[in-house]
Amino acid sequence: MKKLCLILLIFLGCAYLQPKILKQYEAEFANEKAVVLFEKGQDYFNKKSYAQALKQFQPIIEKYKKSDAFEPALYLTAFCYYKLNLFEKAVSTGEYFVKQFPNSKYYTNTLSLLGESYYNLAQDYQASFYLLKFYTTTKDTSARTKAFDHILKTLPELSISQLEKLHRTFMAEPVDEHILYHLAQLEAREGKKAEAERDFNLLLRRYPRTTYKFEVEEYKRFINLGATTGRAGVLLPLSGKFAEIGKELFAVVKAFEKEKLLPFSLHILDTKSDPIEAIIAAQKLINELQVDFLIAPVSSREAFGICGFADGKGVPTFLPITEEARFEQIPLIFTRKENRETQAKIIADYSIFDLGIKKFAILYTDDENYRDIADAFAQEVIKNNRTVVANISFSADSITLKYQIMAIKKMEPEAIFLAMSSDMIINTSPQIAYYGLEDIQLLGIKTFKSEKVPRLGERYVEGAVFSTPAEPDSSLLKIIDNEIGSTTELAKRFFEGLSLLKGLKDYTRTTLPRQIDEITKENQAFDIYKIINGDFQKIARRSEK
């Protein structure tokens, strides 16, 4: 009997232990198999064969969730999706990872992966949230710099409610300085004066050395300017040296007023073709008439004084005629952005992507205007991974350019960009041919579009390609001709400029600068011309990227 009991006990013990041993064996086997798959996947991953790596990681995620390899396999799967530009899959996998493994050593890097994936999907709130979490967690300096750059790009795209959420989440972190500024700025733009003042004051109190101190003062000044008046001031040279031009532009203003084409009234004062008188007129418009903004189709000599005065008063100024990009460096000054520097960028892009040119030379007149144009062209070429093999200047009074052209010839460029006046193009193009570059592609800007260039440049400018601000459509030209009886270049530009302002509705003091900027950006276009048989033939139309 005792023997029988002993046998039964041994039998029952074995029956109980056998499943446990079997399960343990199965778990060890599964773990080993998962490790083998992971090592293969990691090998593909290190070789940047991300699609092949995914094939090894996928079984681990689906079948071996309890294995030691599951955590790193899940992380690398999200990373592979990111590297393959499958950002939606990277997001879903990454978010699953951070929920499953909040204490993982891969957690911080996954936050970065999520932020960058959402950034590429243009989902700005989620991108901001994860990038901010990564930025406040990581100690990697270079990674922080990249994240911070993307944070600053996403914050301006958020709504007030989204910025408020981020502010509540990160208010204990130094990075909240940037969240708080964008929140207050948006509140000011949307006319929420009390909230904007509260948050601007909080920003200055918490961050007395904030990098936004100047911008805060500007916005507080806008807020204190009071309500808009629905009036715009126009400065014209109605007497003095430029009186004829002023009278032509005056007719344009009167046409707009007569037909009530604008959502605000226009009030004109005479600059008397004098910089000092122009500033005095601007002062009257701002202080006495309390105009919301200025329109100043005046010479550069007059415009700089007006722009400085208006900017100091916090009043935006729109310059519809100027082609000088440097005005845009003044915060509240806006042009049509069809300046010569932009024309240079447009022709650079066209020659790279449409003409297939890879090696460029630049030849320019050594003065401030053409130097800036040459720099703009060079920067655009380099930005697009092409080469500027020569960048050479010459004095404005030069006649012979032998040494400059021979230096360019040695570098074997495919095209030469000529940043110079129409007269200098006529002088330079025959020399380019004479010194052995007769088959090279000539590139340029609006200075090529003068009737005397093909007439006097003859065969030497044949085939030249250049960009100019787009011509107004025929319907607009008819309106100009019917209303003011003039289609001069200045009248057309001024008429077009005022036409842009039709979209300037429902603005406040704080939203006005942004609205003017957006209107001018949205409506800019450029025509690409080629000189064929001595005529200007339009071959393309482009917009700035």
KELUM-661613 format. One record per residue (C-alpha): residue number from 1; residue in three letters; x, y, z. Coordinates in pm, whole numbers. Last residue first. Example, Ala and Ser with C-alpha at 12.3 -4.5 7.8 and 13.67 -1.06 7.14 Angstrom:
// KELUM-661613
R   n res   east  north     up
R   2 SER   1367   -106    714
R   1 ALA   1230   -450    780
// end
This chain:
// KELUM-661613
R   n res   east  north     up
R 545 LYS    873   7899  -5368
R 544 GLU    856   8217  -5579
R 543 SER    608   8186  -5862
R 542 ARG    690   8097  -6222
R 541 ARG    564   8163  -6573
R 540 ALA    726   8012  -6881
R 539 ILE    846   8070  -7239
R 538 LYS    766   8436  -7302
R 537 GLN    925   8547  -7629
R 536 PHE   1121   8873  -7643
R 535 ASP   1218   8938  -8004
R 534 GLY   1557   8958  -8180
R 533 ASN   1516   8626  -8358
R 532 ILE   1449   8458  -8022
R 531 ILE   1537   8634  -7694
R 530 LYS   1399   8412  -7420
R 529 TYR   1160   8522  -7147
R 528 ILE   1060   8378  -6808
R 527 ASP    764   8553  -6647
R 526 PHE    735   8605  -6272
R 525 ALA    447   8587  -6025
R 524 GLN    365   8740  -5687
R 523 ASN      9   8726  -5563
R 522 GLU     27   8514  -5250
R 521 LYS    332   8686  -5104
R 520 THR    191   9039  -5134
R 519 ILE   -139   8939  -4974
R 518 GLU     37   8749  -4694
R 517 ASP    258   9045  -4601
R 516 ILE    -34   9287  -4604
R 515 GLN   -233   9049  -4381
R 514 ARG     56   9002  -4138
R 513 PRO    107   9376  -4098
R 512 LEU   -270   9436  -4050
R 511 THR   -338   9169  -3788
R 510 THR   -229   9378  -3488
R 509 ARG   -402   9700  -3588
R 508 THR   -713   9506  -3685
R 507 TYR   -818   9384  -4029
R 506 ASP  -1163   9295  -4156
R 505 LYS  -1063   9331  -4521
R 504 LEU   -737   9372  -4713
R 503 GLY   -822   9163  -5018
R 502 LYS   -868   9470  -5236
R 501 LEU   -510   9560  -5140
R 500 LEU   -372   9361  -5432
R 499 SER   -541   9603  -5673
R 498 LEU   -341   9889  -5521
R 497 GLY    -19   9716  -5622
R 496 GLU   -146   9636  -5971
R 495 PHE   -238  10000  -6028
R 494 PHE    102  10114  -5899
R 493 ARG    288   9865  -6118
R 492 LYS     86   9959  -6425
R 491 ALA    125  10332  -6363
R 490 LEU    501  10293  -6315
R 489 GLU    545  10094  -6638
R 488 THR    339  10335  -6845
R 487 THR     -9  10221  -6949
R 486 SER   -192  10552  -6935
R 485 GLY   -545  10670  -7013
R 484 ILE   -640  10672  -6645
R 483 GLU   -963  10472  -6624
R 482 ASN   -988  10319  -6970
R 481 ASP   -616  10243  -7012
R 480 ILE   -577  10102  -6663
R 479 ILE   -895   9897  -6699
R 478 LYS   -777   9764  -7035
R 477 LEU   -439   9668  -6886
R 476 LEU   -618   9480  -6609
R 475 SER   -819   9280  -6863
R 474 SER   -501   9203  -7059
R 473 ASP   -329   9039  -6764
R 472 PRO    -58   9227  -6577
R 471 GLU    294   9134  -6693
R 470 ALA    481   8902  -6461
R 469 PRO    786   9043  -6283
R 468 THR   1089   8967  -6501
R 467 SER   1310   8663  -6561
R 466 PHE   1586   8602  -6815
R 465 VAL   1701   8368  -7092
R 464 ALA   1949   8478  -7360
R 463 GLY   1906   8290  -7689
R 462 GLU   2032   8578  -7905
R 461 VAL   2226   8828  -7691
R 460 TYR   2534   8831  -7916
R 459 ARG   2323   8816  -8231
R 458 GLU   2220   9180  -8196
R 457 GLY   2324   9356  -7875
R 456 LEU   2207   9686  -8023
R 455 ARG   1852   9587  -8120
R 454 PRO   1831   9288  -7884
R 453 VAL   1922   9506  -7581
R 452 LYS   1770   9832  -7712
R 451 GLU   1416   9705  -7668
R 450 SER   1475   9665  -7295
R 449 LYS   1392   9339  -7122
R 448 PHE   1749   9232  -7040
R 447 THR   1750   9456  -6730
R 446 LYS   1458   9246  -6599
R 445 ILE   1685   8961  -6496
R 444 GLY   1969   8762  -6648
R 443 LEU   2107   8445  -6801
R 442 LEU   2337   8397  -7101
R 441 GLN   2399   8038  -7215
R 440 ILE   2750   7987  -7356
R 439 ASP   2799   7933  -7728
R 438 GLU   3001   8251  -7796
R 437 LEU   3236   8190  -7504
R 436 GLY   3567   8239  -7686
R 435 TYR   3687   8589  -7601
R 434 TYR   3486   8752  -7879
R 433 ALA   3157   8592  -7766
R 432 ILE   3184   8726  -7409
R 431 GLN   3305   9057  -7553
R 430 PRO   2992   9087  -7769
R 429 SER   2775   9030  -7455
R 428 THR   2948   9288  -7234
R 427 ASN   2871   9624  -7397
R 426 ILE   2502   9553  -7468
R 425 ILE   2467   9400  -7120
R 424 MET   2631   9715  -6979
R 423 ASP   2368   9933  -7143
R 422 SER   2086   9716  -7004
R 421 SER   2229   9740  -6652
R 420 MET   2417   9462  -6475
R 419 ALA   2385   9122  -6310
R 418 LEU   2481   8890  -6598
R 417 PHE   2446   8520  -6511
R 416 ILE   2684   8315  -6723
R 415 ALA   2602   7956  -6826
R 414 GLU   2770   7618  -6881
R 413 PRO   3085   7714  -6693
R 412 GLU   3433   7609  -6810
R 411 MET   3645   7752  -6522
R 410 LYS   3912   7885  -6759
R 409 LYS   3645   8083  -6949
R 408 ILE   3552   8279  -6635
R 407 ALA   3908   8404  -6592
R 406 MET   3915   8494  -6963
R 405 ILE   3591   8691  -6917
R 404 GLN   3726   8893  -6622
R 403 TYR   4058   8959  -6794
R 402 LYS   3900   9076  -7121
R 401 LEU   3633   9299  -6970
R 400 THR   3702   9616  -7171
R 399 ILE   3481   9920  -7107
R 398 SER   3482   9953  -6730
R 397 ASP   3302  10252  -6573
R 396 ALA   3087  10037  -6342
R 395 SER   3395   9855  -6213
R 394 PHE   3403   9480  -6259
R 393 SER   3287   9179  -6058
R 392 ILE   3355   8807  -6078
R 391 ASN   3182   8502  -5930
R 390 ALA   3330   8193  -6094
R 389 VAL   3261   7818  -6059
R 388 VAL   2919   7859  -5897
R 387 THR   2815   7497  -5851
R 386 ARG   2482   7318  -5808
R 385 ASN   2344   7167  -5488
R 384 ASN   2011   7355  -5495
R 383 LYS   2113   7588  -5210
R 382 ILE   2436   7661  -5399
R 381 VAL   2243   7792  -5701
R 380 GLU   2004   7995  -5484
R 379 GLN   2293   8148  -5289
R 378 ALA   2474   8246  -5609
R 377 PHE   2167   8417  -5757
R 376 ALA   2102   8616  -5437
R 375 ASP   2469   8715  -5417
R 374 ALA   2466   8842  -5777
R 373 ILE   2154   9051  -5704
R 372 ASP   2313   9193  -5387
R 371 ARG   2627   9288  -5582
R 370 TYR   2407   9446  -5850
R 369 ASN   2251   9687  -5602
R 368 GLU   2561   9767  -5396
R 367 ASP   2794   9837  -5688
R 366 ASP   3050   9618  -5859
R 365 THR   2879   9542  -6189
R 364 TYR   2830   9168  -6219
R 363 LEU   2957   8853  -6387
R 362 ILE   2841   8522  -6241
R 361 ALA   2953   8180  -6364
R 360 PHE   2743   7867  -6337
R 359 LYS   2795   7491  -6350
R 358 LYS   2496   7254  -6325
R 357 ILE   2251   7362  -6598
R 356 GLY   1951   7135  -6657
R 355 LEU   1752   7395  -6854
R 354 ASP   1427   7338  -6665
R 353 PHE   1546   7252  -6313
R 352 ILE   1871   7446  -6286
R 351 SER   1805   7729  -6533
R 350 TYR   1455   7782  -6393
R 349 ASP   1574   7784  -6032
R 348 ALA   1847   8039  -6106
R 347 ILE   1601   8248  -6309
R 346 ILE   1365   8263  -6010
R 345 LYS   1641   8341  -5761
R 344 ALA   1765   8633  -5973
R 343 GLN   1409   8768  -6008
R 342 THR   1385   8750  -5627
R 341 GLU   1698   8965  -5597
R 340 ARG   1555   9205  -5855
R 339 ASN   1248   9279  -5651
R 338 GLU    909   9121  -5712
R 337 LYS    839   9108  -5340
R 336 ARG    542   9342  -5382
R 335 THR    694   9554  -5106
R 334 PHE    624   9569  -4733
R 333 ILE    775   9782  -4456
R 332 LEU    683   9707  -4094
R 331 PRO   1000   9519  -3993
R 330 ILE   1264   9708  -4200
R 329 GLN   1461   9440  -4387
R 328 GLU   1192   9445  -4657
R 327 PHE   1328   9781  -4775
R 326 ARG   1650   9599  -4868
R 325 ALA   1474   9417  -5153
R 324 GLU   1473   9718  -5385
R 323 GLU   1218   9681  -5667
R 322 THR   1000   9972  -5554
R 321 ILE    654  10030  -5701
R 320 PRO    398   9898  -5453
R 319 LEU    571  10026  -5135
R 318 PHE    335   9943  -4846
R 317 THR    401  10104  -4507
R 316 PRO    289   9964  -4171
R 315 VAL    240  10203  -3874
R 314 GLY    422  10127  -3549
R 313 LYS    527  10490  -3501
R 312 GLY    897  10409  -3538
R 311 ASP    814  10206  -3848
R 310 ALA    636  10506  -3996
R 309 PHE    935  10737  -3937
R 308 GLY   1190  10492  -4076
R 307 CYS    974  10412  -4377
R 306 ILE    913  10779  -4457
R 305 GLY   1284  10860  -4438
R 304 PHE   1378  10564  -4656
R 303 ALA   1102  10635  -4910
R 302 GLU   1213  10983  -5014
R 301 ARG   1548  10881  -5163
R 300 SER   1401  10550  -5277
R 299 SER   1159  10745  -5497
R 298 VAL    791  10751  -5405
R 297 PRO    498  10513  -5433
R 296 ALA    426  10535  -5059
R 295 ILE    110  10368  -4937
R 294 LEU     77  10426  -4563
R 293 PHE   -115  10236  -4296
R 292 ASP   -406  10265  -4052
R 291 VAL   -437  10640  -4099
R 290 GLN   -464  10855  -3787
R 289 LEU   -558  11169  -3984
R 288 GLU   -362  11395  -3750
R 287 ASN    -72  11185  -3621
R 286 ILE    -28  10932  -3903
R 285 LEU   -121  11139  -4209
R 284 LYS     41  11452  -4071
R 283 GLN    366  11271  -3988
R 282 ALA    378  11114  -4334
R 281 ALA    349  11462  -4489
R 280 ILE    636  11590  -4271
R 279 ILE    844  11285  -4370
R 278 ALA    781  11352  -4741
R 277 GLU    863  11722  -4696
R 276 ILE   1204  11617  -4562
R 275 PRO   1267  11374  -4851
R 274 ASP   1160  11625  -5125
R 273 SER    958  11556  -5440
R 272 LYS    690  11792  -5304
R 271 THR    576  11502  -5080
R 270 ASP    211  11589  -5153
R 269 LEU    -63  11431  -4939
R 268 ILE   -336  11189  -5045
R 267 HIS   -605  11020  -4834
R 266 LEU   -743  10685  -4955
R 265 SER  -1057  10528  -4804
R 264 PHE  -1083  10162  -4706
R 263 PRO  -1241   9847  -4857
R 262 LEU  -1095   9932  -5200
R 261 LEU  -1259   9950  -5544
R 260 LYS  -1483  10245  -5465
R 259 GLU  -1516  10317  -5840
R 258 LYS  -1428  10685  -5798
R 257 GLU  -1174  10618  -5524
R 256 PHE   -988  10360  -5732
R 255 ALA   -985  10588  -6037
R 254 LYS   -872  10880  -5821
R 253 VAL   -576  10678  -5693
R 252 VAL   -471  10591  -6050
R 251 ALA   -501  10955  -6158
R 250 PHE   -271  11053  -5869
R 249 LEU    -18  10807  -6008
R 248 GLU      0  11005  -6333
R 247 LYS     13  11331  -6140
R 246 GLY    300  11205  -5926
R 245 ILE    505  11099  -6227
R 244 GLU    470  11445  -6379
R 243 ALA    547  11609  -6042
R 242 PHE    880  11427  -5997
R 241 LYS   1103  11737  -5971
R 240 GLY    864  11952  -5769
R 239 SER    492  11909  -5720
R 238 LEU    251  11616  -5687
R 237 PRO    517  11381  -5548
R 236 LEU    271  11129  -5397
R 235 LEU    220  10993  -5043
R 234 VAL    -98  10791  -4991
R 233 GLY   -249  10751  -4643
R 232 ALA   -493  10471  -4569
R 231 ARG   -817  10514  -4373
R 230 GLY  -1051  10252  -4224
R 229 THR   -999  10406  -3881
R 228 THR   -859  10105  -3693
R 227 ALA   -913  10083  -3319
R 226 GLY   -650  10187  -3068
R 225 LEU   -280  10240  -3110
R 224 ASN   -232  10076  -2768
R 223 ILE   -254   9722  -2903
R 222 PHE     -3   9804  -3174
R 221 ARG    239   9941  -2913
R 220 LYS    200   9629  -2703
R 219 TYR    282   9431  -3017
R 218 GLU    600   9629  -3080
R 217 GLU    707   9609  -2714
R 216 VAL    665   9232  -2724
R 215 GLU    866   9212  -3047
R 214 PHE   1156   9403  -2887
R 213 LYS   1158   9182  -2577
R 212 TYR   1132   8860  -2776
R 211 THR   1479   8731  -2683
R 210 THR   1359   8730  -2324
R 209 ARG   1584   8886  -2062
R 208 PRO   1302   8952  -1813
R 207 TYR   1170   8596  -1867
R 206 ARG    902   8531  -1604
R 205 ARG    792   8894  -1574
R 204 LEU    830   8977  -1943
R 203 LEU    634   8668  -2049
R 202 LEU    365   8730  -1786
R 201 ASN    327   9086  -1915
R 200 PHE    287   8957  -2272
R 199 ASP     37   8699  -2143
R 198 ARG   -184   8952  -1964
R 197 GLU   -157   9207  -2245
R 196 ALA   -263   8944  -2499
R 195 GLU   -553   8820  -2285
R 194 ALA   -687   9173  -2234
R 193 LYS   -645   9271  -2601
R 192 LYS   -804   8969  -2764
R 191 GLY   -800   9128  -3111
R 190 GLU   -711   8813  -3303
R 189 ARG   -361   8938  -3373
R 188 ALA   -304   9018  -3005
R 187 GLU   -415   8670  -2900
R 186 LEU   -180   8526  -3162
R 185 GLN    114   8723  -3023
R 184 ALA     28   8626  -2666
R 183 LEU     29   8256  -2756
R 182 HIS    342   8288  -2969
R 181 TYR    526   8455  -2681
R 180 LEU    404   8203  -2424
R 179 ILE    518   7907  -2632
R 178 HIS    861   8063  -2685
R 177 GLU    919   8139  -2316
R 176 ASP    777   7795  -2232
R 175 VAL   1115   7659  -2346
R 174 PRO   1251   7738  -1998
R 173 GLU   1035   7455  -1856
R 172 ALA    783   7482  -1571
R 171 MET    510   7605  -1806
R 170 PHE    552   7299  -2028
R 169 THR    211   7130  -2004
R 168 ARG      2   7440  -1932
R 167 HIS    174   7634  -2212
R 166 LEU    130   7343  -2452
R 165 LYS   -243   7334  -2383
R 164 GLU   -269   7714  -2420
R 163 LEU    -85   7693  -2753
R 162 GLN   -342   7442  -2878
R 161 SER   -634   7660  -2764
R 160 ILE   -483   7970  -2928
R 159 SER   -434   7788  -3258
R 158 LEU   -103   7655  -3385
R 157 GLU     90   7745  -3701
R 156 PRO    326   7992  -3529
R 155 LEU    443   7708  -3295
R 154 THR    542   7473  -3579
R 153 LYS    847   7653  -3718
R 152 LEU    993   7741  -3377
R 151 ILE    952   7378  -3270
R 150 HIS   1132   7265  -3586
R 149 ASP   1440   7472  -3502
R 148 PHE   1425   7357  -3140
R 147 ALA   1424   6992  -3248
R 146 LYS   1732   7044  -3466
R 145 THR   1918   7225  -3187
R 144 ARG   1816   6965  -2928
R 143 ALA   1953   6689  -3152
R 142 SER   2285   6873  -3178
R 141 THR   2306   6918  -2800
R 140 ASP   2213   6561  -2699
R 139 LYS   2101   6593  -2336
R 138 THR   1745   6487  -2412
R 137 THR   1440   6546  -2193
R 136 THR   1315   6903  -2245
R 135 TYR   1374   6890  -2621
R 134 PHE   1212   6546  -2649
R 133 LYS    896   6661  -2474
R 132 LEU    896   6978  -2686
R 131 LEU    941   6772  -3002
R 130 TYR    654   6547  -2895
R 129 PHE    409   6831  -2833
R 128 SER    519   7049  -3126
R 127 ALA    481   6765  -3375
R 126 GLN    141   6673  -3230
R 125 TYR     28   7036  -3269
R 124 ASP    181   7080  -3613
R 123 GLN     43   6785  -3802
R 122 ALA    238   6867  -4119
R 121 LEU    298   6494  -4183
R 120 ASN    672   6564  -4188
R 119 TYR    643   6736  -3850
R 118 TYR    436   6442  -3719
R 117 SER    723   6212  -3813
R 116 GLU    981   6449  -3662
R 115 GLY    796   6465  -3331
R 114 LEU    737   6090  -3318
R 113 LEU   1103   6013  -3391
R 112 SER   1214   6264  -3129
R 111 LEU    986   6107  -2869
R 110 THR   1121   5767  -2975
R 109 ASN   1473   5887  -2899
R 108 THR   1367   5970  -2544
R 107 TYR   1199   5633  -2485
R 106 TYR   1483   5415  -2616
R 105 LYS   1625   5356  -2267
R 104 SER   1279   5232  -2180
R 103 ASN   1091   5364  -1878
R 102 PRO    765   5447  -2058
R 101 PHE    775   5110  -2242
R 100 GLN    428   5004  -2354
R  99 LYS    279   5352  -2397
R  98 VAL    598   5492  -2556
R  97 PHE    610   5194  -2796
R  96 TYR    247   5219  -2911
R  95 GLU    308   5586  -2990
R  94 GLY    614   5493  -3196
R  93 THR    433   5222  -3391
R  92 SER    139   5450  -3478
R  91 VAL    370   5742  -3563
R  90 ALA    616   5541  -3772
R  89 LYS    321   5390  -3959
R  88 GLU    195   5739  -4042
R  87 PHE    549   5851  -4133
R  86 LEU    622   5589  -4394
R  85 ASN    919   5793  -4515
R  84 LEU   1132   5475  -4537
R  83 LYS   1360   5609  -4262
R  82 TYR   1057   5674  -4042
R  81 TYR    919   5325  -4101
R  80 CYS   1260   5182  -4013
R  79 PHE   1270   5385  -3688
R  78 ALA    928   5257  -3583
R  77 THR   1049   4904  -3649
R  76 LEU   1370   4979  -3458
R  75 TYR   1169   5063  -3145
R  74 LEU    945   4757  -3176
R  73 ALA   1248   4533  -3225
R  72 PRO   1422   4689  -2923
R  71 GLU   1121   4609  -2698
R  70 PHE   1031   4269  -2844
R  69 ALA   1381   4119  -2827
R  68 ASP   1349   4012  -2462
R  67 SER   1051   3795  -2561
R  66 LYS    699   3840  -2428
R  65 LYS    570   3998  -2749
R  64 TYR    698   3709  -2958
R  63 LYS    436   3647  -3226
R  62 GLU    335   3976  -3395
R  61 ILE    616   4208  -3289
R  60 ILE    883   3942  -3330
R  59 PRO    738   3833  -3664
R  58 GLN    763   4195  -3792
R  57 PHE   1127   4254  -3692
R  56 GLN   1278   4030  -3959
R  55 LYS   1071   4166  -4249
R  54 LEU   1126   4520  -4118
R  53 ALA   1503   4477  -4150
R  52 GLN   1463   4395  -4518
R  51 ALA   1272   4721  -4575
R  50 TYR   1531   4914  -4373
R  49 SER   1838   4801  -4563
R  48 LYS   2047   5074  -4398
R  47 LYS   2338   4829  -4348
R  46 ASN   2297   4871  -3973
R  45 PHE   1927   4792  -4015
R  44 TYR   2000   4476  -4212
R  43 ASP   2226   4355  -3928
R  42 GLN   1964   4459  -3674
R  41 GLY   1705   4251  -3857
R  40 LYS   1929   3944  -3853
R  39 GLU   2005   3998  -3484
R  38 PHE   1634   4048  -3411
R  37 LEU   1536   3727  -3589
R  36 VAL   1794   3529  -3392
R  35 VAL   1681   3695  -3066
R  34 ALA   1317   3613  -3142
R  33 LYS   1408   3249  -3202
R  32 GLU   1597   3236  -2872
R  31 ASN   1304   3392  -2688
R  30 ALA   1060   3152  -2849
R  29 PHE   1278   2855  -2748
R  28 GLU   1312   2984  -2392
R  27 ALA    936   3038  -2372
R  26 GLU    868   2691  -2515
R  25 TYR   1107   2532  -2263
R  24 GLN    943   2715  -1976
R  23 LYS    603   2609  -2102
R  22 LEU    719   2247  -2126
R  21 ILE    876   2257  -1781
R  20 LYS    555   2395  -1638
R  19 PRO    345   2143  -1831
R  18 GLN    563   1850  -1696
R  17 LEU    569   1963  -1331
R  16 TYR    209   1873  -1245
R  15 ALA    204   1535  -1422
R  14 CYS    545   1455  -1276
R  13 GLY    420   1529   -927
R  12 LEU    105   1320   -984
R  11 PHE    312   1021  -1096
R  10 ILE    556   1052   -805
R   9 LEU    267   1074   -558
R   8 LEU     91    777   -716
R   7 ILE    408    568   -700
R   6 LEU    452    655   -335
R   5 CYS     93    567   -258
R   4 LEU    133    229   -429
R   3 LYS    453    158   -240
R   2 LYS    282    237     89
R   1 MET      0      0      0
// end
